[in-house]
Amino acid sequence: MLGGLVRQVSRGAKGAGANGAGGKGAEEKGAGGEGAAGEGAGGKGRARGDLATDVTASLVVFLVALPLCIGVAVASGVPAELGIISGVIGGLVVGAIRGSTLQVSGPAAGLAALVAETVAEVGVAMLGVIVLFAGLLQIVLGLVRLGRMFQAISVAVVQGMLAGIGVPLMFSQAYPMADDKAPGTPIENMAGIPGLLADVLTDPQAMIATLLGVVTIVLSFVWKKVPGPAGKIPAALVAVGIGMVVAALPGVNVKTLQVGNLLASVQVPGAEQFARLTDGAVITAILTFTVIASAESLFTAAAVDRMHSGPRTRYNTELIAQGAGNTVAGILGALPITAVVARSSANVQAGAKTRLSRTLHGLWLLAFALLLPQVLALIPISVLAGVLVHSGWKLFGPAEFPKMWRQDKGEFAVMTMTTLVIVATALLEGVLFGLAAGIVLAALRMSQTVVRRHIEEDTAKVVMAGNATFLRLPKVIEALEAAAASGKPRIRLDLTGVTHLDHACRSQVEEFTAQQRGLGRRVELLMPGEAKPGGAGPVDEGPVPAPLPRRRAAAMPDGPAEAAQPATRTEPSAWAETAPRGEPSAWAESATWTGPSAWTEPAARAEPASVGAAEAAAPAPWPTADAEWFYLDTRPLPEERASHSPFVG
């Protein structure tokens, strides 16, 4: 509409300028006005369409969120009203802040086991304090712009964390699905499944409740395949409807949800609760809630962004929004809030365009809980447990394990170990273990050291390349010991291809060199950063009597000769520069003789004008920076050795 008005003014001004007050100008102005009116009408039509779509989407999200809010509260061991309060806050508080456009927040099944464990340890009254300070920490993390930091966590750790959340959730909800109470820890819940099945088979009412839960799980998997408009109805809502009908039948006595006054369930933390902030268990719970809720919310944001082409998530702002929601939830003593994939995907699939849909869904939750609380009392608990078992299966994601195995076996190991440690211990311990395992795996892969060793006449050579760190120290020691065991009088250690040499490996190499020299062996040591001869740098063979003079060489066609650097010898030797290739018999321009051995560096090279006879007349291939390193010993050598040296004319 604004574009139409701009064009209208532009056209009107153009017409007036060209024709004064004439008719043509009036006609152009009138045409512009009609265009503006049409475009404005189109913009209003789109706005009305987006509003209607957002309202419809909010109702869909509300229908998905209602059973999940109640089910998560029941699974967390707190009154169902607290789950609804958290859902309302997730819509009205988090949904109103401009972080993510289509992501929907509320109480999450992923935190149900953690909340249940925390409540069992410190009590329901302390839940508000824990959630409050977790929210404040999230706000601080967002303000210091650490929102994207959570994206740096390994995907294997994230998937292992989700699987570690999903497995205990499934086994813990198997008991409420049979109108029974879970024994306790995930291991105890798994071990008690055979006894639970035996009890169900002997109790008709428990069997009815279990069948309702099983029907709910089956509907959750297959309902989306139902054709027509019926398939668009959330499967959880269909299961709740069926459960309410069955629970109302004569002779059926299954447990149903007990919902009280929403406002009366609010538990504002008092001075007694704040006084327990020094408790180690409370501090651990705050940190755990902060990390897990933040990671789950921002991972969900990345997943939701891939579902639509609208505005992308502002991660730091979204983290502040999640913190604001948890701060309010903590003040009211409600459940922690995170972004939830099920509600968010329902919002996207319903065609939502703006934040209005996720905000309105919180309003519908509030209205339903205040005006129709008696309807909630008709919902069987086994149906809600079935909804959460399905959620646990989706979190577990069994298909992700073989997929990860095919893609990366190391990451598969990290993912599996993270899952097992979470199931065996707790969520925080498992995540920390997974992070440590991921870091170790990355360090091992970054520390890729290639070590080659071979024997050449009287020299045992060890060539190393890559990153030599303490993680590869056994491999380095093995190569050095093999060179020493060869019995050759000369050992050459070439480390010029090493990009990173840490203190442990450097110390080992230097100690080995000193030890072998003490045994009378001649050790040639080239450390990282030293060029090889033939573009080569200095060779360390021992103490230097006196520095040799600095010699400079003419520039080569493709750059200055590396022989321009000073040569530092460690024992009496000779240093020479090569002259341009002209006379086949003359290789050395000058030589300063100081002892029984000589070391040469290439200088400027004159290329022949044409290829053919000139190259054929060359005495030997010219050594390059990538050529094999040759050590020239000027002491009398056997003829067969001297004949192989490219530096002999």
Sequence and secondary structure as in RCSB ss.txt:
>XXXX:A:sequence
MLGGLVRQVSRGAKGAGANGAGGKGAEEKGAGGEGAAGEGAGGKGRARGDLATDVTASLVVFLVALPLCIGVAVA
SGVPAELGIISGVIGGLVVGAIRGSTLQVSGPAAGLAALVAETVAEVGVAMLGVIVLFAGLLQIVLGLVRLGRMF
QAISVAVVQGMLAGIGVPLMFSQAYPMADDKAPGTPIENMAGIPGLLADVLTDPQAMIATLLGVVTIVLSFVWKK
VPGPAGKIPAALVAVGIGMVVAALPGVNVKTLQVGNLLASVQVPGAEQFARLTDGAVITAILTFTVIASAESLFT
AAAVDRMHSGPRTRYNTELIAQGAGNTVAGILGALPITAVVARSSANVQAGAKTRLSRTLHGLWLLAFALLLPQV
LALIPISVLAGVLVHSGWKLFGPAEFPKMWRQDKGEFAVMTMTTLVIVATALLEGVLFGLAAGIVLAALRMSQTV
VRRHIEEDTAKVVMAGNATFLRLPKVIEALEAAAASGKPRIRLDLTGVTHLDHACRSQVEEFTAQQRGLGRRVEL
LMPGEAKPGGAGPVDEGPVPAPLPRRRAAAMPDGPAEAAQPATRTEPSAWAETAPRGEPSAWAESATWTGPSAWT
EPAARAEPASVGAAEAAAPAPWPTADAEWFYLDTRPLPEERASHSPFVG
>XXXX:A:secstr
 HHHHHHHHHHHHHHHHHHTTSHHHHHHHHHHHHHHHHHHHHHHHHHHHHHHHHHHHHHHHHHHHHHHHHHHHHH
TTS HHHHHHHHHHIIIIITTSSS SS  EE  GGGHHHHHHHHHHH GGGHHHHHHHHHHHHHHHHHTT GGGG
GGS HHHHHHHHHHHHHHHHHHHTTGGGT    SSHHHHHHTHHHHHHHHHH HHHHHHHHHHHHHHHHHHHGGG
  SGGGGS HHHHHHHHHHHHHTSTT    B     TGGG     HHHHGGGG HHHHHHHHHHHHHHHHHHHHH
HHHHHTT SS    HHHHHHHHHHHHHHHHHTT    EE HHHHHHHHHTT  STHHHHHHHHHHHHHHHH HHH
HTTSBHHHHHHHHHHHHHHHH TTHHHHHHHH HHHHHHHHHHHHHHHHS HHHHHHHHHHHHHHHHHHHH  EE
EEEEEETTEEEEEEEEEE GGGHHHHHHHHHHHHHT  SEEEEEEEEEEEE HHHHHHHHHHHHHHHHTT EEEE
E TT   SSS    B S  SS         BTTB  GGGS    SSS EEEEE  S  TT  EEEEEE SS EEE
E       SSSSHHHHH SS    TTS       S   HHHHTT TT  
